[in-house]
């Protein structure tokens, strides 16, 4: 049986219309973030599919010490609160440390556990204890079947609002590969499964002091994942990816977003046979 998770007013399930989770990789400034998500909202609204804002106030996992990390917790949450008020949309936010969970939960509708941290028990339990929906990104080092143990950690706190996200697996040095079987395996747990299109085309550390990637391949993988009947697609976008302060090589520009979301909406309708 496929479960339904509610985030804000949006119902998410592997059998319901595809949900888009999108935003910039990191908050670069208040104006930049709000302007970008307003553009994304306009584009996604044309598909008729639900949209959840994605945001990071801090990118704790960076290749270089000197890389931009974000505005920090207090300023970041202030910007995100304003973005929610302006757009009226629910919000998913990364949490990196257990003590951040309660503070982030005051603003976010869903807490997100980054892939490299998915096995950190204290972090998982702290996020689960907030009662908010929890989106867990599968670690690049984990088999999809291993996500069952993470689910049990969250359920131990009486929280059954769980989403699982595929974002590729480590493949040699500086590259990722997506095994589409992982989506089907994780769907067997009954919870909504999300596909992270842009992080799946990363090339970790490929630029020496930064992560590389190939954004042109993100829509290709997203279409393959959507064809399997999943709950949503996560992606990062930027008005000018070449100037993005984080994850520019694998971020989509607005033209790519428009084309991809239109195609995914049409494919999702065909696969799930809804009107």
C-alpha positions in Angstrom: 0.0 0.0 0.0 1.3 3.4 -1.0 1.1 6.0 1.8 0.2 9.6 1.4 2.3 12.3 3.2 0.9 15.9 3.6 3.2 18.8 3.4 1.4 22.1 3.9 -1.7 21.6 1.8 0.0 19.3 -0.7 -0.6 15.6 -0.6 2.3 13.5 -1.8 2.2 9.9 -2.9 3.6 7.6 -5.6 0.1 7.4 -7.0 -0.8 11.1 -6.9 0.2 13.8 -9.4 4.0 14.5 -9.4 5.2 17.2 -7.0 8.1 19.5 -7.8 10.6 20.5 -5.1 12.8 23.2 -6.4 14.9 26.3 -5.6 18.4 27.5 -5.7 21.2 25.4 -4.2 21.9 27.9 -1.5 20.4 31.3 -0.5 22.6 33.8 -2.2 20.6 36.9 -1.0 17.1 37.6 0.0 16.2 39.3 -3.3 17.9 36.7 -5.4 16.2 33.8 -3.7 12.7 35.3 -3.7 13.0 36.5 -7.3 14.1 33.0 -8.4 11.4 31.1 -6.6 8.7 33.5 -7.9 9.9 32.7 -11.4 9.9 28.9 -10.6 6.4 29.3 -9.2 5.1 30.9 -12.4 6.7 28.2 -14.5 5.5 25.2 -12.5 2.0 26.7 -12.1 1.5 26.3 -15.8 1.9 22.5 -15.4 -0.9 22.4 -12.8 1.4 20.4 -10.5 2.1 21.2 -6.9 5.3 23.0 -5.9 7.3 23.0 -2.7 10.1 25.5 -2.1 13.6 24.1 -1.6 16.2 26.1 0.3 19.5 25.8 2.2 20.7 28.4 4.7 24.1 26.6 5.0 25.9 24.3 2.7 28.0 22.4 5.3 29.4 19.9 2.8 31.6 22.0 0.4 34.6 20.9 -1.6 36.7 23.9 -0.6 37.2 25.7 2.7 36.8 29.0 0.9 33.5 28.1 -0.8 30.4 30.2 -0.1 28.2 28.4 2.4 25.1 30.6 2.8 23.7 33.3 5.1 23.5 31.1 8.2 20.7 29.8 10.3 19.1 33.0 11.7 19.3 35.2 8.6 18.5 32.2 6.4 15.3 31.3 8.2 14.2 35.0 8.2 14.5 35.0 4.4 12.7 31.7 4.1 9.8 32.9 6.3 9.4 35.9 4.0 9.6 33.7 0.9 6.8 31.5 2.3 4.6 34.5 3.0 5.1 36.0 -0.5 4.5 32.7 -2.4 2.1 31.0 -0.1 4.0 27.7 -0.8 5.3 25.1 1.7 9.0 24.8 2.3 11.6 22.0 2.6 14.9 22.9 4.3 18.2 21.0 4.9 19.1 20.2 8.5 22.8 19.4 9.3 23.0 19.1 13.0 20.5 17.8 15.7 20.3 21.1 17.5 19.0 22.8 14.3 15.9 20.6 14.0 13.6 22.5 16.3 14.6 25.9 15.0 14.2 24.9 11.4 10.8 23.3 12.2 9.5 26.7 13.2 9.6 27.8 9.6 9.9 24.7 7.4 7.0 22.4 6.5 9.4 19.5 5.8 12.9 18.8 7.1 15.5 17.4 4.7 18.4 15.1 5.8 21.3 15.4 3.4 22.6 12.2 1.7 26.0 12.2 3.5 24.2 12.5 6.9 21.4 10.0 6.4 22.9 7.5 8.8 23.5 10.0 11.6 21.1 8.6 14.2 21.0 11.6 16.4 20.2 13.9 13.5 17.5 11.6 12.1 15.9 11.2 15.5 16.0 15.0 16.2 14.3 15.7 12.9 11.7 13.0 13.4 10.8 14.2 16.9 9.6 17.6 15.5 6.7 15.8 13.9 7.3 17.5 10.6 7.5 15.5 7.3 11.0 14.2 6.8 12.7 13.9 3.4 15.7 11.6 3.6 18.2 11.6 0.8 19.7 8.2 0.2 23.4 8.3 0.8 25.6 7.8 -2.3 27.2 4.9 -0.4 24.0 3.1 0.5 22.0 0.3 -1.2 18.4 1.3 -1.5 17.3 -1.6 0.7 19.4 -0.1 3.6 16.9 2.8 3.7 14.6 0.5 5.7 16.7 1.0 8.8 16.5 4.8 8.5 12.7 4.5 8.1 12.6 2.6 11.4 14.6 5.3 13.2 12.0 7.9 12.1 9.0 5.7 12.9 10.5 5.1 16.4 9.6 8.7 17.2 6.0 8.2 16.2 6.6 10.0 12.9 5.2 8.4 9.7 5.5 11.4 7.5 8.5 10.1 5.5 9.8 10.7 2.0 12.8 8.9 0.4 15.0 10.6 -2.2 17.3 8.9 -4.8 20.2 11.1 -5.8 22.7 8.7 -7.4 25.4 6.4 -6.1 29.2 6.8 -6.0 30.8 5.5 -9.2 34.5 5.4 -9.2 36.2 8.8 -8.6 34.4 12.0 -9.1 31.2 10.7 -10.7 27.7 9.3 -9.8 25.5 6.8 -11.5 21.7 6.4 -11.1 20.3 2.9 -10.8 16.6 3.2 -11.6 16.0 -0.1 -9.7 16.6 1.9 -6.5 13.3 3.8 -7.1 11.3 0.6 -7.3 13.0 -0.9 -4.3 12.3 2.1 -2.1 8.7 2.3 -3.3 8.2 -1.1 -1.8 8.5 0.5 1.7 5.2 2.3 0.9 6.5 5.9 1.4 6.6 8.5 -1.3 9.8 8.4 -3.4 11.4 11.5 -4.9 14.1 11.7 -7.6 16.8 14.4 -7.2 17.5 15.2 -10.8 20.3 17.7 -10.5 22.4 16.2 -7.7 22.3 13.0 -9.6 24.4 14.6 -12.4 27.0 16.0 -10.1 30.7 15.2 -10.5 31.9 15.6 -6.9 35.1 17.6 -6.6 35.6 17.5 -10.4 36.6 21.2 -10.6 39.3 20.9 -8.0 37.9 23.5 -5.6 34.3 22.8 -6.5 31.9 20.2 -7.7 31.2 19.8 -11.4 28.3 18.3 -13.2 26.2 18.3 -16.4 22.8 19.9 -16.1 21.8 18.8 -19.6 21.5 15.3 -18.4 19.2 16.1 -15.4 16.0 16.2 -17.5 17.0 12.9 -19.2 17.2 11.1 -15.8 14.1 12.9 -14.5 12.1 11.6 -17.4 13.3 8.0 -16.8 12.5 8.3 -13.1 9.0 9.8 -13.7 8.2 7.0 -16.1 8.4 4.6 -13.1 5.6 6.4 -11.3 7.1 8.3 -8.4 5.9 11.0 -6.0 8.0 13.9 -7.1 11.1 15.4 -8.7 13.6 17.6 -6.8 15.9 20.0 -8.7 18.0 23.1 -8.3 17.6 26.0 -10.6 19.3 29.4 -11.1 18.7 32.4 -13.4 22.3 32.2 -14.5 23.9 28.9 -13.5 27.4 30.0 -14.6 27.3 32.6 -11.8 25.8 30.5 -9.1 27.6 30.5 -5.8 27.0 26.7 -5.4 26.3 23.8 -7.7 26.1 25.9 -10.9 27.3 23.1 -13.2 24.3 20.9 -12.4 21.7 23.6 -11.8 19.0 24.2 -14.5 18.3 27.6 -16.1 14.7 28.8 -16.5 14.4 27.6 -20.1 15.5 24.1 -19.0 13.0 24.2 -16.1 10.2 25.1 -18.4 10.9 22.4 -20.9 11.5 19.7 -18.2 8.5 20.4 -16.0 6.2 20.4 -19.1 7.6 17.1 -20.2 7.5 15.5 -16.8 3.9 16.6 -16.2 2.8 15.0 -19.5 4.7 11.8 -18.8 3.3 11.6 -15.2 -0.2 11.9 -16.5 0.3 9.1 -19.0 1.9 6.8 -16.4 -0.6 7.3 -13.6 -3.6 7.7 -16.0 -5.2 10.6 -14.1 -7.3 13.2 -15.7 
